Amino acid sequence: MAAFDLVVFLWLPPALRLRRLRQREHARYSDVITTNPARTAQTEALLARAAGYDDGSCGGSRTLANHLAWLGHFDCPVLARRPHRDLTAGCHASRNNPPEIS
């Protein structure tokens, strides 16, 4: 892997992540989401994939398990954060080991 001093992995609870995605999509596309059937389908597909990120039910490679495994390939420390908790809770620095954030 490329040389980094530190990798930061930020995990958000699914409800918060989905709310932020909905807000972002609305900011980008406004009423087009509800008036254009193609954009409606694309937005619904994005939200469905995002909803399945944590449990792997999204059917793709962008899953929490895959990302945690990928983080184990870095030679630098990895800081995993769950910002919805106490600032120090869920912070783990590791070298060549995926962080545990559950």
HELIX and SHEET records of a PDB file:
HELIX    1   1 PRO A   14  TYR A   29  1                                  16    
HELIX    2   2 VAL A   32  THR A   35  1                                   4    
HELIX    3   3 PRO A   37  ALA A   51  1                                  15    
HELIX    4   4 LEU A   64  LEU A   71  1                                   8    
SHEET    1   A 2 VAL A   7  LEU A  10  0                                        
SHEET    2   A 2 VAL A  78  ARG A  81  1                                        
END                                                                             
